[in-house]
Amino acid sequence: MASKKELIQSLKTIITESSDEDGWANLGEVGSRLNNRYPDFDTRNYGHSKLRPLILSLNQFEIEARRTSKNQNSHYVVRNKAKQR
């Protein structure tokens, strides 16, 4: 199991690698890449049943729900928070 610090750094890297020009990355893709890098990754090891609550608890990322145009379903996108000055 990666430490919380290692997890945060990995998430930041994955989000940067898979984000659009505004810095947003699809949460599902981030989860898939995280599982590819760490096959034994499990959100429950960090006290959460799903990835979204885990990422929110880290206070390093922004998450937004977006509706798809085709079927009115929502999907989540995530980006690294801007650094405080």
Secondary structure as the mmCIF struct_conf table of DSSP 4:
data_model
#
loop_
_struct_conf.conf_type_id
_struct_conf.id
_struct_conf.beg_label_comp_id
_struct_conf.beg_label_asym_id
_struct_conf.beg_label_seq_id
_struct_conf.end_label_comp_id
_struct_conf.end_label_asym_id
_struct_conf.end_label_seq_id
HELX_RH_AL_P HELX_RH_AL_P1 LYS A 4 SER A 18
TURN_TY1_P TURN_TY1_P1 GLU A 21 ASP A 22
BEND BEND1 GLY A 23 GLY A 23
STRN STRN1 ALA A 25 ASN A 26
HELX_RH_AL_P HELX_RH_AL_P2 LEU A 27 ARG A 37
TURN_TY1_P TURN_TY1_P2 PRO A 39 ASP A 40
HELX_RH_3T_P HELX_RH_3T_P1 THR A 43 TYR A 46
TURN_TY1_P TURN_TY1_P3 GLY A 47 GLY A 47
BEND BEND2 SER A 49 LYS A 50
HELX_RH_AL_P HELX_RH_AL_P3 LEU A 51 SER A 57
TURN_TY1_P TURN_TY1_P4 LEU A 58 ASN A 59
BEND BEND3 GLN A 60 GLN A 60
STRN STRN2 PHE A 61 ARG A 67
TURN_TY1_P TURN_TY1_P5 SER A 69 ASN A 71
STRN STRN3 SER A 74 ASN A 80
HELX_LH_PP_P HELX_LH_PP_P1 LYS A 81 GLN A 84
#
